[in-house]
Amino acid sequence: MRNSAGSPTAVVSGLVPGGIYAFKVYQYASLHAGTNPLSVNGISLGSTTSSTSTEATAEGEATADGQGKITFTFTRQSDHVQLSGLAIGRCQAPPTNAPTPGPTAGPTNAPTYAPTDGPTHAPTNTPTHAPTNAPTANPTFAPTTLSPTQNPTMNPTGVPTTNPSESPSGSFFPSLAPTTPPTKSPAPSASPTAVLSASPTKEPTDVPTNAPTTGPTPGPTAGPTNAPTNAPTNVPTDGPTHVPTNVPTTTPTNAPTVVPTHFPTNAPTNAPLDAPTGKPTNAPTDAQKGCPHDILLLKHDGVTTYPENLIRILSQDETTVTVELLQLFTTPTTTIDYIFYQYNVNAFTNICYEEDNVFGGDSIVEITIECTRTSQVAFLELWFADDGSKGVLDEQGDTALIPNCCYPDAVPKGTPVTKYNIKIKCISECQGEIE
């Protein structure tokens, strides 16, 4: 608190030069409350008013200067200037799950999870310095400068080679140029050919064929075929099938099917279809709806009504609370364009995430939020943005701003945005009340 002339300042140091930080200013005053202008790094934020409220009087984003500092300056106009606390955290986006297609413009916040799996799938633009261990799947863009291959190629080359191969080819006489179709051999090949033969072989093959035969085999196959048969079997199967039949069976199966049939059965089943649970289920109670006093709407920037049951508490303890976010603005057949949510993943890190084109009634995400040490509550900020022509949000009244921490570059300018500031209690007020 200051009651002397001048402009008091608060400087936060030790930051990353050029880093973007989100901040909140708190000005609790039990006595001598007043209104005074505030600027951050020389940029005016208007005036703030101290009071007995514990809510922030100003919030926003600021960039640390070359010395890693952010300066808060209060211009004293009333009798006293109060500053009870500052909250500040660096804005950062989560790392990508895989390497990016090309180099990024600058260093990423975190390294990629793993190196690439192996060599490139496509041919290189120039010949390799040494021969590959096996023939390439496709021809290279330019000829290699080394000697011919040590063994004949599996298929004819696209153009004649400059020199004969070091090993003889399979024909009796070398050909002057590559033949268009494969040459015929008087004896069967020692191993299966790379492509199917035009007619049946005289003798059985040593291994099963990759696809079903065009006609029935003389005897039963040693194992099931890779694909279903073209027509149904002549007699019913001995037991239930592993997957549902396309139409109801003419008679009941000897045992229950593994999964429900596509259509209802002609007669009632003898037992319930659902298998018993592994352990007794809890009896349904009103507690499943949650405690109405545990989720509070602190602030709303916009005019679209906050949907009831938008947030569902999954678990609570003294340090964290886990919640599920639901999309309750639209019907199940329509979507909301953009959803941003920001919360503390730990005491020092506040991160913003984005979800796009979420259908009505769908679960957006399950998140675990760090609780404050003293008051044991968690804070969550939500932004919903949707095309005004869809009529979900109000084009005139929903004008909230999505912070740069959330990287809202994909949201078109002029899109209606509504924001909700939520407080969630980490210890339920309804403990022992709902039976």
N, C-alpha and C positions, 0 to 999 in steps of 0.2 A: 504494500500500500504506500502511496506517495501523496503528500499534501503540500509540497513545496513547488515553487515555480519551475518550469522547464518541461521537456518532453522525455519521459522515462523510456528506456529501451530494454528489451529482453533478447539476448543473442543465443541461438542454438548453434554450437560448433561441433567439429568432428564429423561432419557429413561428407558424402562423396561429392566433389566438385561437379556441378552440372547435373546432379541427380534431382529427380522430381520427387517431392515429398508432400504427403497429405498432412494437414494439421487441424487441430481444434483448440480454441482458446476458452478458458474457463475463468470467470470473474465473480466468485462468491463474495458477498459483502453482507455481514450481519448489521453493520451500521455505515452511514455516510455513503450510500449508493449514489452513483452518478453516471452521466453519459459523456463519453469522450471519443474523438476520432482515433481510428487505428489504421496503420499502414504496415505492409509486409514487404521488405526489400524495396521500400520506396513506393510501392503501389497501394493506393488507398482502397480500403475495404469499407469505407463509410464509418459510421459511429456505432459503438457498442455500449450497452448499459449493464452495469453490475447490479446484482440483486441477491436475494437469498436462494435463488434457484441453483441447482447443481448441473443444469444443462449447459452446453457450450454456447457462448455468445457469438462466436464466429468460427467458420470452418472454410477450408479451401485447399488449394495446392500452391506450392512455391518451389522455385528452383534454387538449389544451393549455389552460392557464388564461387569464384575461383579459389577461395580459401576454405570452402566447405562450410559456409555459415549462412544462416537465415536470421534476419534481424526484424523484430517486432517493435514498432514505435507507437507509443500512445501520446497524443497531443492533449495536455491537461487543459480542460475548459471548466469542468466542475471543481468543487472543493477537493475531491480526492480521486485518485486513480487506483483501481484494484486489479491485481492479477493473481489468481489463486492456483492456476495450473496450465500447462501446455502439454498436449498429446501430439506426437509427430511420428510418422512412419513412412518408409520409402515405398513408392508405388512400383510394383513389379508384376509382370505377367508370368504365368506358369511356363516352365520349359516345354518345348515341343516333344512329342512322343517318339519321333524318328528324325533322322537327318533331313535337312531341308534340301530341295532339288538343286539349289545353287548356293554359293556363299552369301551370307547375310551382309547387309551394309555396314554393320559394326559388330562388336563382340556380343554374344548372347549372354543372358543372365546366368545360364547354367550350361555345362557341356552336354552333348548328346549322350543318350543312355548307353550306346555301344557302337563300336566301329562297324563298318559295312561288312556284310557276311562273306563276300568273296569277290572274284574278278567280275568285270562288267559283263552283262548279258549280250550286248551287241558287239559286232566286230570293231576293232580299233581303226582309226582313220589312216594309220600308216603301218607298214609291216613291223612285226615285233622283232626284237633284237635276237631272239633265239626261237627255235621251233617249239610249238606247243606240244604237250604230252600226248594229245589225241587230236584227231581231225576236228576242225572247227565246225560248228553247226551250219554256218553260212560261209560263202567265200569271202576272203578279205577284199578290201577296197583296192588294194594294189598287190601285184605278185610278190612272192617272197624271193629273196636274192640267194637263198641257199640251194643245196643240191636237191634232186628229186626225193620224194618220200621213200622211206625204207620198205614199205609194204604197199601192195595195190590198194587203191581207194575202194570203199564199199560200193559206190555208184560211179558211173562214168563221169569224167570231168566235163565241164561246159564247153571247153575248147581243147584242142590237142595239146599235150604237154611238149615242152621243148626237147626233152630227152626221155628215153624209155625208162620204165620203172626198174629198180634194182632187182626185183623178184619177178618171176614170170607170171603172166596173167593166167586165168583158169582155162582159156581156150587152147586148142592144140597148136595153133599158129598165131603169132602176134598180129594184131590188126594194124593196118596202116593209119587208121584214124578211129576215134571212138565210134562204136556202133550206137544207133539210136535206141533200139530195144535191147534187152539182155540177150546174150548168146545162149543157144541151147546146148545142153550137155547130155551125152548119152547115158549118164549114170545119175542117180539122185544125189542131191547135195548132202554134204556131211552134217549140216545143221540147218535149222529152219531158215527159209529165205526171209528177206526183210519185208517183202510184200506178199499178199495172198496169191496163190496160184489160181489160174483161170478155171481149172477143172479139178475134180477130186483126185487125190493121190491114190495110187494103186494099193499102197500099204498104209496101215494106221501110223499117225505121227507119234513121235516119242513123248511129246508133252501135249496137254490139252490145247485146243485152239482158243484164241482170244474172244471169239464171238460164237453164238449158237450156230449149228449147222443148218443148211437150208431144208433138209428133210430129216425124218426120224432116224436115229441110230439103230443098228440091229439089236442092240441090247441096252440095258440100263447103263447110265453114265456112273462113273465112280463117285462123283460128287455133284452138288447142284450146279446148274449152269449160271454164267455171269449175268444173264438177263432172263426175264420171265418168258415162259412158253407162249406161243401165239394163240393158243386156244385153251379152254379149261380142261382139267383132268377128267377122265371118263367116269371116275367114281369119287365119292367124297373122300376128303383126307381123313386120316385116322384120328387126328386131334385138332384142336383149335389152331388157326393160322396165327403167325407172329404179328401180322398187321391187320387192320380192319378190311373186310371185303367191301367191294364197291356197292353192292346191294345186299339186302337182308338174305340170310341163308334160309333155305326151305324148311329146315328142321333145326332145333336147338343144338348148339355145340355140346360136346361131352363135359366141358369145363368152362368157366368164365373166360372171356377174352382178355388179353393183356391190356388193351386200351379200349375205350368206348367205340361202338360201331358208328358209321357215318349216318345211319338212319335208325329210327326207333325199331325195337324188336316187335314181332307180331303179338307177343303175349308178355305179361309181366315176368320179370326175372325173379328167381327164387331167393335172391339175397341182394343186399345193396351193392351197387357197382363200385363205390369208393372203398378203397382199402382202409383198414383201421389206422389211426395215427400211432406213431411210435410211443407216445405218452399221452396221458389225459390232457385235453385242452382246457384252458381256463373258461369258466362260465362267462358269457357275455355280460358286461356291466356298463353302466353309464360312464365309467372311468375311461373306457376306450375313446370317448370324445375329448378327453384331456381336461385339465383344470382351466376354467375360463379366466382365472386371475393370473396365470403364468405367462401369457403373451399380451403385451401392451403396445398399442400404436402411439409412439411418442410424437411423431410429426409427419405431416402429409403435404407434399408439394404437388398440387394438382387438384382436380375436382372429381375424378372417377372414384367411386366408393370402394373402400378396402373390402375385398371379398372375405366373408367369414370362412374359417377353416383353411385359409390360404397356407398356413404353417401348421404342421402336426409334430408334436414333441414325441420322439422315440425313446429317449433316455435322458436322465438328469443325474448329476452328482455335484459335488462342491467345486470341481475344477472345470468341467466341460458340460455342454449340453448338445445332444444330437437331435436334429430336426429334419423333417422332410418337407420340401417345397412343392406345392401343387399349382397347376395352371387352371384357374377357375374363372377366367374372364370370358371364355368362349365355349361353344358347344363342342362335343367330341369330333365333329367333322370339320371344324375350322381351327386355325392356328393364331397365336400371337407372334408377331414378327421377331422381336428381340426381347431378351430378359437378361439383366445384369444383376449380380448379387455380390456384395462385398462384406467381409467379416474378418475377425482376427483368428488366424490359424494357430498362433501362439502369442505370447505376451509382447513380441517385438515385430511381428509380421502381419500386415493387413493386405489381403490380396483380393482382387476383383476378378470374377469369372463371367463368361457369357454363354447363353444358350439361345439357339435360333429356331424359329418355326416349330413351336411346341403346341401340340393339339390340346384341346380342352379336356380337362379331367386327368391328363397325364401327370405322372410324377416328374418334376423337373430335376431334382437331385436330392441326395441325402448328404448333409454336411455336419461336421462336428466343430463347434465354436468354443474358443477359450473364454472362460468366465473371469470377471474381475476379481482380484484377491480380496478386496474389502467388502463390496456390496454383493458379491456372488450373483452377478447378472451377466448376460451376454447381449451383444448388440449386433443387429443385422440391418443392412441397407439394401433395398430392392428398387430397381428401375424397370418399368415396363414400357416398351416403345412399340407402336403399331401404326400402320398406314391409316391416316385419318378417314379415307374413303370407306373403310370397313365398318366404321361407326362404333368401335369398341371404346376408344378413348376420345376425349373432347379436344378438338383442334384449337379452340380458343382458351380453354381453362387448363389443359394439361401441358404445361410449358417448363417442366423441370429440366435441369441440365445434368447430363451424364459426365462425370469427371474424366479427365484424360487418363487417369490410372486404369480405367476400364477399357481403353482403346476402342472407342465407339465409332471408328472411321467408317464402318459399313452402314451406319444408320444415316439415311438421307436427311439433309437439312430440312427443317420444317416439320419433321415427324413428331406427332404428339408423344410426350413422355410424362408419366406420372411416377412419383417417388414415395416410398414408405420407409420411415425409420422405426425399427421394431426393437423393443426390449424384451428379452426372454429370461425368466427367472430360473436359475440353476438348481434351486431347491424349491420344490412345489409347495404352494400355499395350501393345497388341498390334501396333504398327507393326513390320512386317518379320517377324512371327512366323507369320502365317497366309498361306499361299500359295494 
